[in-house]
């Protein structure tokens, strides 16, 4: 019963986290489009880019067109790909155009800055952040993502091919009616978006990984467990020159414990071979899951000859 309760609590927390990230991500995306992209005529891909192109030739509200196009693509995705895509895309499909319509009606939002370069910088950073928030919880941003998946299913080609192809078509259509500065600013947005998105997707509990090769591996392991309160993994290795069978110590610790760890290794075996690696994100027991109960006082030093 207790295990079921824990599972329910965990699922509830995950659902709340997912909903929060989707809402914040779409709100942030809508804000940057209303505040920086549309007022400065900066080109961008996706359904918003299509709406901007159509809006130059027809008197139609951008947010309304985005909503209609997203809804059509969502229905096509349900019919042609399946329910899973539908349920992972429906939130963003509905939320983004609603937020965009609301932000566009805020007085003065299109006058936050007169500097186009500054607008492009903010747009690129915030776009990468907003898309990263949505994608980190396994949700789709909807829109052209659905179209790309449909095209991939029909043609049996890679989704990435159609991502680049549709972006080139949408951005190219805007470039035909835009000046050189708007095109260059669009490139700035795209580059910054990609850089920030990559960082957000691997953003998490940054840690340090220590890998120690030493004949005193047992003593080092025990001191890590006792003094650093850190989990330790032992791996079987064979030394290169002497071909001696022994074990290596692998340990993940916060950056603040690195000095103490180095001191432990130096005191135990000054000749130990050490590699230190910066880890972007850590998951699993001891970090994102509960630790095993461990009576550290029972760990003793091995007898020495």
C-alpha positions in Angstrom: 0.0 0.0 0.0 2.8 2.4 0.9 4.5 1.7 -2.5 1.2 2.5 -4.3 0.9 5.8 -2.4 4.4 6.8 -3.2 3.8 6.0 -6.9 0.6 8.1 -6.9 2.4 11.0 -5.3 5.3 10.7 -7.8 2.9 10.6 -10.7 1.0 13.6 -9.3 4.2 15.6 -9.0 5.3 14.6 -12.5 1.9 15.7 -13.9 2.0 19.0 -12.1 5.6 19.6 -13.3 4.7 18.7 -16.9 1.7 21.0 -16.9 3.7 23.9 -15.4 6.5 23.6 -18.0 4.1 23.4 -20.9 2.1 26.5 -19.7 5.2 28.5 -18.9 7.0 27.4 -22.1 4.1 28.4 -24.4 3.5 31.7 -22.5 7.1 32.6 -22.9 7.1 31.7 -26.6 4.0 33.8 -27.2 5.5 36.7 -25.3 8.7 36.9 -27.3 6.8 36.6 -30.6 4.4 39.5 -29.6 7.2 41.6 -28.1 10.1 41.1 -30.4 9.4 39.0 -33.5 6.3 40.6 -35.0 7.0 44.3 -34.1 10.5 44.1 -35.7 9.6 42.0 -38.7 12.1 39.3 -37.7 11.7 36.1 -39.8 11.1 32.8 -38.1 9.9 29.3 -39.0 6.9 27.3 -37.9 3.2 28.1 -38.1 4.0 31.6 -36.8 6.3 32.2 -39.7 3.5 31.1 -42.1 1.0 33.3 -40.3 3.4 36.3 -40.7 3.7 35.7 -44.4 -0.1 35.3 -44.9 -0.6 38.4 -42.8 1.4 40.5 -45.2 -1.1 39.7 -48.0 -4.3 39.3 -46.2 -5.9 41.2 -43.3 -5.9 38.4 -40.8 -4.9 38.3 -37.2 -1.7 36.3 -36.7 -2.8 34.5 -33.5 -6.1 33.5 -35.1 -4.4 32.1 -38.2 -1.9 30.2 -36.0 -4.8 28.7 -34.0 -6.6 27.6 -37.1 -3.5 26.1 -38.7 -2.4 24.4 -35.5 -5.9 22.9 -35.0 -6.0 21.6 -38.6 -2.5 20.0 -38.2 -3.5 18.5 -34.8 -6.6 16.8 -36.3 -4.5 15.5 -39.2 -2.0 14.1 -36.7 -4.8 12.3 -34.8 -6.1 10.8 -38.1 -2.8 9.9 -39.7 -0.4 9.2 -36.9 -2.4 8.4 -33.7 -3.6 9.3 -30.3 -0.2 9.6 -28.6 0.8 12.5 -30.8 -2.6 14.1 -30.3 -2.4 14.1 -26.5 1.2 15.3 -26.4 0.5 18.1 -28.8 -3.0 19.4 -27.8 -1.9 21.6 -24.9 0.7 23.6 -26.9 -1.6 23.7 -30.0 -4.3 25.4 -28.0 -2.2 27.4 -25.4 0.2 29.1 -27.7 -2.3 31.0 -30.0 -4.4 31.9 -26.9 -1.3 33.4 -25.1 -0.2 35.1 -28.3 -3.7 36.8 -28.7 -3.6 37.9 -25.1 0.0 39.3 -25.3 -0.7 41.2 -28.5 -3.5 43.1 -26.8 -1.2 44.4 -24.0 -0.6 48.1 -24.7 3.0 48.9 -25.4 4.3 45.3 -25.7 5.4 46.0 -29.2 7.5 49.0 -28.0 9.7 47.4 -25.4 12.8 48.2 -27.6 13.5 50.1 -30.8 16.7 48.2 -31.3 16.2 45.3 -33.7 19.5 43.6 -32.7 18.5 43.7 -29.0 15.1 42.3 -30.0 16.7 39.5 -31.9 19.0 38.6 -29.0 16.2 38.4 -26.5 14.0 36.5 -29.0 16.6 33.9 -29.7 17.5 33.3 -26.0 13.8 33.2 -24.9 12.8 31.0 -27.8 15.4 28.4 -26.9 14.3 28.5 -23.3 10.6 28.2 -24.1 11.0 25.3 -26.5 13.4 23.6 -24.1 10.9 23.8 -21.2 8.2 22.1 -23.3 10.5 19.4 -24.8 12.1 18.5 -21.5 8.8 17.1 -20.2 8.2 15.1 -23.4 5.6 17.3 -24.9 5.4 18.4 -28.5 5.2 22.0 -29.5 2.6 21.0 -32.1 2.3 23.1 -35.3 4.9 22.2 -37.9 6.2 19.4 -35.8 3.1 17.5 -36.6 3.4 18.3 -40.3 7.0 17.1 -40.3 6.0 13.8 -38.7 3.2 13.3 -41.2 5.5 13.9 -44.2 8.0 11.6 -42.7 5.4 8.8 -42.4 4.2 9.3 -46.0 7.7 9.4 -47.5 9.6 7.1 -45.1 12.3 9.8 -44.9 13.9 11.2 -41.7 11.9 13.7 -39.7 15.1 15.9 -39.6 15.0 16.3 -43.4 11.5 17.8 -43.2 12.3 19.9 -40.2 15.0 21.7 -42.3 13.0 21.6 -45.5 9.8 23.2 -44.0 11.9 25.8 -42.1 13.8 26.7 -45.3 10.5 27.1 -47.2 8.8 29.2 -44.5 11.8 31.4 -43.8 12.5 31.7 -47.6 8.9 32.9 -48.1 9.4 35.6 -45.5 12.8 36.5 -46.9 11.2 37.4 -50.3 9.3 40.2 -48.7 11.8 41.2 -46.0 14.9 43.4 -46.1 18.4 42.2 -45.5 18.5 43.3 -41.9 15.4 41.2 -41.0 16.9 38.2 -42.6 20.2 38.6 -40.7 18.3 39.1 -37.5 16.4 35.9 -38.2 19.7 34.0 -38.5 20.8 35.5 -35.1 17.5 34.2 -33.6 17.9 30.8 -35.1 21.6 30.4 -33.9 20.8 31.6 -30.3 17.7 29.4 -30.2 19.7 26.3 -31.1 22.5 27.1 -28.6 20.1 27.8 -25.7 17.9 24.8 -26.5 20.9 22.5 -26.4 21.8 23.7 -23.0 18.2 23.5 -21.6 17.8 19.9 -22.8 20.9 18.8 -20.8 20.4 21.2 -17.9 20.0 19.6 -14.5 21.9 18.7 -11.4 25.4 19.3 -12.5 28.0 17.1 -10.8 31.6 16.0 -10.9 32.6 12.5 -11.9 35.8 11.0 -10.4 37.4 7.9 -11.9 40.3 6.6 -9.8 42.7 3.8 -10.7 44.6 2.8 -7.6 45.8 -0.4 -5.8 44.3 1.1 -2.7 40.8 1.2 -4.2 39.2 -0.5 -1.2 40.5 2.2 1.2 39.5 5.0 -1.2 36.0 3.5 -1.7 35.4 3.3 2.1 36.7 6.9 2.7 34.4 8.2 -0.1 31.5 6.4 1.5 32.2 7.6 5.0 33.7 11.1 4.6 32.0 12.3 1.4 28.7 10.6 2.0 28.8 9.7 -1.7 27.8 6.6 -3.7 30.6 4.6 -5.2 30.8 2.1 -8.1 33.6 -0.3 -8.6 34.6 -1.6 -12.0 36.9 -4.4 -12.9 39.9 -3.3 -14.9 43.3 -4.6 -16.2 46.3 -2.3 -16.1 48.0 -1.7 -19.5 51.7 -2.4 -18.8 51.7 -4.9 -16.0 48.3 -6.4 -17.1 47.3 -6.6 -13.4 43.7 -7.4 -12.5 42.2 -4.9 -10.1 39.3 -2.5 -9.6 38.7 1.2 -10.3 36.6 3.6 -8.2 33.9 5.7 -9.9 32.1 8.4 -7.8 29.7 11.2 -8.6 29.9 14.2 -6.2 28.9 17.9 -6.1 31.6 20.4 -7.2 32.0 21.6 -3.6 33.3 18.2 -2.5 36.0 18.0 -5.2 38.8 19.4 -3.0 38.0 17.0 -0.2 37.9 14.1 -2.6 41.3 15.0 -4.0 42.7 15.2 -0.5 41.4 11.7 0.3 43.0 10.3 -2.8 46.3 12.1 -2.3 46.5 10.9 1.4 45.6 7.3 0.5 47.6 6.8 -2.7 49.6 9.8 -4.1 50.3 7.7 -7.2 46.7 7.1 -8.0 45.5 7.8 -11.6 42.5 10.2 -11.6 40.2 11.6 -14.2 37.8 14.4 -13.4 34.8 15.0 -15.7 32.0 17.6 -15.5 28.6 15.9 -15.7 25.7 18.0 -17.1 23.0 16.0 -15.5 22.5 13.0 -13.1 19.5 10.8 -12.6 18.8 7.8 -10.5 19.2 6.5 -6.9 21.0 8.8 -4.7 20.2 11.8 -6.9 16.7 11.9 -8.2 15.6 8.8 -6.3 16.0 7.8 -2.7 19.3 6.5 -1.4 19.7 3.0 0.0 19.8 3.0 3.8 23.5 2.5 4.7 25.1 2.2 8.1 28.3 4.0 7.3 29.7 3.4 10.8 29.9 -0.3 9.9 32.3 0.4 7.1 35.9 -0.2 8.3 39.3 0.0 6.8 40.6 -3.2 5.3 43.4 -4.9 7.1 46.8 -4.0 5.8 49.7 -6.4 5.6 
